Amino acid sequence: SWLKQKREEKGLSLRDVAELVGRHHSVIGKMEQDRRKIDVVEFVEYCLALEIDPTEGIQLIKEAVLSSP
């Protein structure tokens, strides 16, 4: 949901981001909906396309892992 929020803040559609990262828009949608796992390289590419800091997202992932039972 963080990636989707950041994309929407930039005013970009799924198709816009898909074009920036060279993926089909359905792949981007699945990534945002947590229906498809992404590797760290894809995550960084997505963040760079949105011109956002990937470490912010990594920190949120770390916090989620630490707070889960």
Buried (B, 14 or more C-beta within 10 A) or exposed (E): EEBBEBBEEEEBEBEBBBBBBEBEBEBBBBBBEEEEEBEEEBBBBBBEBBEBEBEEBBEEEEEEEEEEE
